[in-house]
Amino acid sequence: MNELRYVYAVTRPFDGVLPDGVRGLDGEPPRLLHHGDLVAVVSPVPAGDFAEAPLKKHLEDLDWLTATARAHEAVIGAMTTVTCTVPLRLATVCVDDSGVRRLLDAGHDRFLQTLDRLEGRVEWGVKVYADPEPAPAPRPEPSEPAGGAPATGRDYLRRRLSRRQAREGVWERADALARTLHAELSQRAQAAALHRPQDSRLSESPGQNVLNAAYLVPRERSEEFVAEVGRLTPEEGGVRVELTGPWAPYSFAGHAGQPDTAGQAGAADTAGKAGAADREEAAG
């Protein structure tokens, strides 16, 4: 078998068509596969890339992951403009159309419950970063040499201690802010999810990620949610808050039933990280 079926998302039958210009992994508009009261959004993909063995190798290639995540999320983003959608995990692959139907049957009740829960809601991402910059060196005392070297070992140690305390202060403020933000924003969201801090090598964002959270918010309350993030964000150096969205509610879709797969239904955690990094790039 030369072609498999890549499944992006699941939705209900809906009136209308996909937005112009949306393209799947094969460079063509994705296909809507109807099955009872559910619809799968699919594209044909080559077995040479998405069967189990080649897919496993591709999952170790960050460039391939990023390109795949970009196409995956473009399709899901387009779907969310026309209907409520349950996003599936990156690299959900079935052997054929019958395999897609079995996927829909296996997760039927869960898909419908999730669609009910996500209807009219979007995901907002909030991250807190600690970026402890070195404290500026104090101006030389009159007794110090013109080159700025400390007059004594005690002065040198005092400066080192001051810089260390400044860095520790940044970490303490970032941790306190992360706790406050999450507590307050969770009260304004219908659901919240805490993710592992993101690897800076993937996000390429400066500083260390302290909070990596997602919040499920009714679309009509998004403006209020964004304003609350702004109100809680301090204006001080060394601590940074990043707000992204609105996105399709990836963090609240739950895991789909295991498909009849030739590849990997859930791919790997690195695939999810690549997708998150790509969303950050789009937001930036």
N, C-alpha and C positions, 0 to 999 in steps of 0.2 A: 504494500500500500504506500503510494507516494505522497498522499495528502492526508493531513489530520485536521481536526477542528479546534481552533483556538476560541475559547469562550471568554468574552470580556465581562458580561453582566447579564442579569436576569431582570425582567420587568413584566408588567401585565400588558395585554394587548392595548394599543392606544391609537387614537386618531392622529393623523399627520404623518410626516416623514422625517427622516434624519436631516439635520442641517446640511446645506450644500458645502462641499469641500471636505467633509470628514472622510478620512482614509484609515483603513486598518493596516495590519502588519503586511498584508500582501499588496499594499498600494491602491486597493480598490475600496469602495464603500462597503462597510460590513453588512452582513445579511441578517435579517430577522427570522429566526426559526420558531414558528408558532407550534405550541404543543399544549392543547387544552386551554387552561386559563393563565398560562405563563408563556413568556417569549424569551428566548436566549439570543443574545447578540453575538454573532460568530463570524470568523473569517477562516478560509482554508489556509493552512500553513504547511510547509514541506516537512515530511518526516525526517529528512536529512538534518534539520535543525531542531526539531521539537520532539522527536522520539527520545526515549529515556537516556540512551548513552550520549548522543550529541548535546542534548539539553543540559546534562550534568556538566559537561565541559563549558558550555556557554555561560552557565551560572557563575563561573569563576572569572569571566571576562567582564570587567566593569563597563567598558565601552558598549558591549553588546547589551548588557543589562539596562544601561541608561537609554539606549535607542529603543529597546523593547518597551520599557516603562513609559517612554514619551508617547509612543503610539497607543499603548494600552490606555493611558490616562486621557489622551485626546478623544478616543472613542467614548469613554465613560463620561467625560466632561460634556461632549456633544449630546449624549443621551439625557443627561440631567437637565438640559435646556428644554426638553420636550415632554419628559415624564419622570416619575419617581423610579429610581433604579437601584438594584442591589449590586454593587461592584463585586466582582470575584477577584481572587488573588492572582497576582501575576503568574503567567504560565500555567493556567488551567487549560488542559488539553484533553480532548476526547478523540477516540479513534475514528468516529464517523458521526453522521447525523443521528443514528440510533443510539450511540453513546451519549450524545447531548440530551436526547429524550430521556434516557435512563437517569442522567444527572438531575433533570427537572423532576422526574418522578420521585427519586430518592429524597430530594430536599423540598418537595412540594409544600408541605405545611409550613416548614421553616421559612421558605421564601415568601409565602403570603404573609406570615406574621411579621417578617422583617419589613416588607413593603408597607404594611400598615403602620409600623413603628416609625419608619423613616419619611413617610409622606409629609411634604411641606417643611422638611428640616434639612439643614446643611451643617457641615463640619467646619469649625474654626480651629486652627492650630496656634498654640501659644508656647513659645520657648523663652527661657531665661538663660543668659550667658554671663559668666564671670570672666572678665578680661582684666586681670590685675596688671596694670602697667607699672614699670619701675618708677618709684618716687623720684622726682627731680633732685639732683644732688644739691644740698644746701650751699649757699654762697660761702666762699672761704672767709674764715675769721681773719681779722687784721694780723694776728700772730702767725698765720699760716703762710707758707711759701707761695710765690706768685703762681705756680703751676696748679694750685688748688689741692695739693695733697694734705691730708690731715696732719696737724702738728704733732699729735701723739697717737699711740695705738688705741687709747681709750676713745678718742674722737672717731677713729675709723670704725670701731666696734659699735659705737653709738649710731653711726649712720647705717650700718648694716642692720642693726636691730630696728631702726625706724622704717627701713624699706620692708623688712619682713613683716612688721606689724601692719603696715599699709596693705600688703598683699593679703594677709589674713583677714583684715577688715573687709576687703572686697568679697572674699569668699563667704564671710559671715552675712554680709548684706544680701548677697545673691541668694543664699540659702533661705534667709528670712523672707525675702521678696517672693521666692518660689512658693513657699508655704502659704503666704498670704494670698497671692494671686490664685493659687489652685483652690483654696478654701472659698474665696469670694466668687470666683467664676463658676465653680461647681454649683453654687446656689442659684445662678442665673441661667444655667444650662439644664436640659432635660436628662443629659447623661454626660459623663466625663470618662476619659481613658488616659492613664499614665503609661507612656512608652519609655523604653530605656533611653538614657541620654544618647544623643546622636554622635557618631564618630566624626570628628572634624575633618578627617581625610575624605569623607564622602560629601559632607555639606560644604566644606571649604569656607565655613564661617569663622571669623576670628573669635577667640576665647573658648572657654570650656562650657559645654552645654550642661546646665544644672537642672532645668525643668524642660520636659518634652511632653506636652499634654495636648489632648484633643477634646473638643467640647461639641456636643450635639445641641444645636440651637434652632428654634423655629425661625424660618426665613424672615418673618415679619418682625422679629425681635433682634435681628442682626445688628441694626444700627445702635440699639441700646447696649448690646454686648460689646461692640467695638468701643463705644464711648467709655464703658466701665474699664476696659483694658487701659485706655489712655489715662483715665483718672488715677488708676493704681500704679502707673509707671512712674518711678521717681526720676527726677532730672539730676542725676549725679553720675560722675565718671566711674568706669570700671564695671558697671552692671548694665546689661542691655536686654531689652524685651523685644521679641520679634513676633508679630502677629501675621498669620497667613490665612488665606481663604477668601470667600467661602469655597469649600470643596464638596465634591460628592462625599457622603458619610462613610468613607473607607473604614474608619476605626470602629464603626458601630454596625457593620454589616454582618458580623459573625462569620464563621467558617461554613462554606457551602458543603453539601454532601460530597463525599469522594466520588469523582467521576470515573467512568470507564476509561482509564487514561493510558495513553502510550508514553506519556512523559511524566510530569509531576504535577499533581493538582495544586500544591501550595508552593512549588519551587523551593526557595530557601529564604532565610531571614535576610540575606544580602540582597535579594531581589526587592524586598520591601524597602530596604534602606535606599536602594538606587531610585525607587519610585519617589520616596520622600525627598531625596536630594533634588530630583528633577522638579518636583512641585515647588521647592524653595527657589530654584533657579527661575522658574516661571514667575513666581511672586516677586522676585528681585528685579 
